[in-house]
Amino acid sequence: MNRRDFLKVGLGLGAGFAGAKFLTGNNDSKLLLENIIDTAYDSSSTNTYYKDTQNSKVELPQLTDDASCDVCVIGGGLTGISTAFRLANAGYKVILLEADKIANQASGMNGGQVLTAYECGMEYFEDKFGDDVARKLWQLSLEAVNIVKDNIRKYDIKCDWQSGTGITAFLEKHVADLEEEYEIMTKKYHYNHIRLLDKKETRDLIDSDLYYGCLYDDFAGHMHPLNYALGMTKVTLTNPNASLYEKSRATAIKFNQSGKHIISVNGKYNINANFVVLACNYNNSLFAPELAYKVTKFDTYVLATEPLEAKLAQQLIKNRMSVFDSRNVMNYYRLTGNNSLIFGGGDTFGKADPEKVKATLYTEMIKTFPQLAGVKIKNFWYGADSMTLTLAPNFGRLYDTVYYAQGYSGQGLALSNLAGVVIAEAIRGQAGKFDLFAQIKPFEVTNIAGVQNAIVKLGTYYFRMKDYFGL
Ligand SMILES: Cc1cc2nc3c(=O)[nH]c(=O)nc-3n(C[C@H](O)[C@H](O)[C@H](O)COP(=O)(O)OP(=O)(O)OC[C@H]3O[C@@H](n4cnc5c(N)ncnc54)[C@H](O)[C@@H]3O)c2cc1C
């Protein structure tokens, strides 16, 4: 199940604005990337279930002196942590800078679903690059999930890993889409971890009257993302090659005479580095104007119930898989380790009233599970991620020595781990996997954030309407 329709309309809308694109790429060798602190609106709230249940504290120092390293990683989400971890293991001296707290943004507050494939769907890659490239990208998406599972196993990270995810058919006609997806994935991609469930089998597993069927995947899964990210941070810290700093915002990047990068931190200290990795999600574009029109920032919302009685939880989702439905603008949910139900969705672009979204999300949850009426909502939070107009991820290089990965489009929990691995390989001179991603060019409409947001917003309303009328 993918959002091909969304792409068509998104691109259709986008094409109308193509003439408005302003190129701001800067080929001057004296690169100056200024990070303008984004004060447009507060895009995250940190009242998360994950913070309430985090199983360790990680306090990192603030940078208080000039320093030098092989690679400076900017951003302490999973893209940054994974990159720093891999490079430090490969013998590189790495400095990671986090503006705020480690894993305090998307990586530590997401829905926790560790998924295969990509938000754009495999057909997008087939159409654009052919079956061979699509198959390689599919394999990499499996590698992404395996990286997470291996890390959990190898480093004994306690993060409530639970195997199993399901896409549920929200409309009867979506059953045919699931069947088609099943055929393609089993026959073309030889993926044998999926199973089609009919209406009754689905109803037996999920105690909701909403669905007509389900495509179940026992290889993907879900977890407590903050405990995972903190676990990986602690493992990274055991390597003396890695130095990680919090409250250390990169504010500018320059080249010096000898071709090294100088990264200003908090406007006070300088780091000298041969390579820079931009791992700041939607904030990458604040450094590099040429990234501004590649991704759009969107907010997404999650609520968590108080812990449910074990019997009720067991009844709700019998096999404890995570679930997302087949609508264009869908909801997703899962049971946590302590039997809270996490329920997410309600994507918005630009300023929105969180309380209104919370009410909508709550209504959606009760429509799905009427038996939860009266159950207390313990946490409600929202955070931002970056998306491309094609919903395919966006990896690239600036000036050969600055790498970035962004635009996971809401499906970045596994992918951010993979991004760290392929960026580290590329810096070590093995760029095969990185280049596979880097060839995927995002559809660029305009670098005027407001216009790009408006396009995506329009597309989202269109699809909400389609969902609403069951079209
Ligand atoms: C509410 C929510 C639910 C989601 N659910 C899912 C899900 O269920 N499954 C899934 O696969 N994906 C999900 N996602 C998407 C996924 O979480 C993200 O794609 C992924 O975590 C992005 O990781 P990242 O490291 O690139 O970015 P982030 O985690 O956003 O990290 C970027 C970091 O860069 C730091 N930074 C920014 N500017 C600077 C600077 N100048 N200097 C230093 N540091 C800086 C920020 O403070 C931040 O910590 C969800 C996202 C959200 C917000």
The ligand as an ORCA input file, in Angstrom:
! r2SCAN-3c Opt
* xyz 0 1
  C       5.715     12.020     15.894
  C       6.501     11.239     14.872
  C       6.143      9.917     14.609
  C       6.906      9.162     13.705
  N       6.655      7.823     13.572
  C       7.488      7.050     12.842
  C       7.339      5.638     12.829
  O       6.490      5.066     13.511
  N       8.181      4.910     12.036
  C       9.150      5.509     11.283
  O       9.863      4.802     10.558
  N       9.355      6.848     11.325
  C       8.561      7.627     12.091
  N       8.778      8.974     12.163
  C       9.894      9.560     11.393
  C      11.259      9.320     12.061
  O      11.158      9.501     13.446
  C      12.283     10.302     11.472
  O      12.270     10.191     10.067
  C      13.710     10.040     11.950
  O      13.752      9.868     13.341
  C      14.623     11.186     11.537
  O      15.861     11.024     12.188
  P      16.992     12.153     12.086
  O      18.088     11.751     12.962
  O      17.299     12.379     10.652
  O      16.281     13.489     12.585
  P      15.919     13.971     14.085
  O      15.591     12.840     14.952
  O      14.900     15.043     13.906
  O      17.274     14.578     14.610
  C      17.815     15.779     14.105
  C      18.593     16.416     15.240
  O      19.350     17.515     14.732
  C      19.420     18.482     15.765
  N      19.815     19.765     15.177
  C      19.091     20.579     14.372
  N      19.801     21.664     14.042
  C      21.017     21.537     14.643
  C      22.198     22.336     14.681
  N      22.276     23.491     14.037
  N      23.261     21.903     15.404
  C      23.207     20.721     16.068
  N      22.106     19.933     16.070
  C      21.033     20.330     15.359
  C      18.008     18.464     16.345
  O      17.977     19.049     17.645
  C      17.702     16.976     16.345
  O      18.037     16.360     17.570
  C       8.007      9.771     13.016
  C       8.327     11.114     13.251
  C       7.596     11.837     14.173
  C       7.976     13.268     14.441
*
